[in-house]
Amino acid sequence: MSKITKKKFKIEGMHCSSCAMVIDMDLEDLEGVCSCKTSYAKQETEVEFDEEKVGVENLLKTIAKSGYRATL
């Protein structure tokens, strides 16, 4: 049984809306991520994911690999 969770992360280092698209694409590539929506204007991303397939640490690491810093 899946445990779907939604979390918001503050993002540091975004310079434009293309940065937000990069974060969305990289997160959506992770198994267990149902959806994500990153806002350059708000400097945050909201991710809906299955906790049994992917954890918060994985999400943070993926965002860091994309070149940005994220905090809950």
C-alpha positions as CSV (number, residue, x, y, z in Angstrom):
1,M,0.0,0.0,0.0
2,S,1.5,3.3,-1.1
3,K,2.0,6.2,1.4
4,I,1.7,9.4,-0.7
5,T,3.0,12.5,1.0
6,K,3.3,16.1,-0.1
7,K,6.2,18.3,1.1
8,K,7.3,21.8,0.3
9,F,11.0,22.7,0.1
10,K,12.6,26.2,0.0
11,I,15.0,26.4,-2.9
12,E,18.2,28.5,-3.0
13,G,20.1,29.3,-6.1
14,M,17.4,29.6,-8.8
15,H,18.0,32.5,-11.2
16,C,15.1,32.1,-13.7
17,S,12.1,30.0,-14.6
18,S,14.4,27.6,-16.5
19,C,16.0,26.7,-13.2
20,A,12.6,25.6,-11.9
21,M,12.0,23.4,-15.0
22,V,15.4,21.7,-14.4
23,I,14.4,20.8,-10.8
24,D,11.0,19.5,-11.9
25,M,12.5,17.3,-14.6
26,D,15.1,15.9,-12.3
27,L,12.7,15.2,-9.5
28,E,10.1,13.6,-11.9
29,D,12.8,11.2,-13.0
30,L,12.9,9.6,-9.5
31,E,10.9,6.5,-9.0
32,G,8.2,7.3,-6.5
33,V,7.7,10.9,-7.4
34,C,4.1,11.5,-8.4
35,S,4.3,15.2,-9.2
36,C,6.3,18.3,-8.5
37,K,5.8,21.9,-9.1
38,T,8.6,24.4,-8.7
39,S,8.0,28.1,-8.5
40,Y,10.9,30.5,-9.3
41,A,8.8,33.4,-8.0
42,K,8.2,31.7,-4.6
43,Q,11.7,30.0,-4.6
44,E,10.1,26.7,-3.6
45,T,9.1,23.4,-4.8
46,E,6.2,21.2,-3.8
47,V,6.7,17.4,-4.3
48,E,4.1,14.7,-4.1
49,F,5.8,11.3,-3.6
50,D,5.4,7.7,-2.4
51,E,7.4,7.5,0.9
52,E,7.8,3.7,0.3
53,K,9.7,4.3,-2.9
54,V,11.6,7.6,-2.3
55,G,12.5,9.5,0.8
56,V,13.1,13.1,1.6
57,E,16.9,12.6,1.6
58,N,16.7,11.4,-2.0
59,L,14.7,14.4,-3.0
60,L,17.2,16.8,-1.3
61,K,20.2,15.0,-2.9
62,T,18.5,15.2,-6.3
63,I,17.9,18.9,-6.0
64,A,21.6,19.3,-4.9
65,K,22.8,17.4,-7.9
66,S,20.8,19.7,-10.0
67,G,22.8,22.6,-8.6
68,Y,20.5,24.0,-6.0
69,R,20.1,23.9,-2.2
70,A,16.8,22.8,-0.7
71,T,15.5,22.9,2.9
72,L,12.2,21.8,4.3
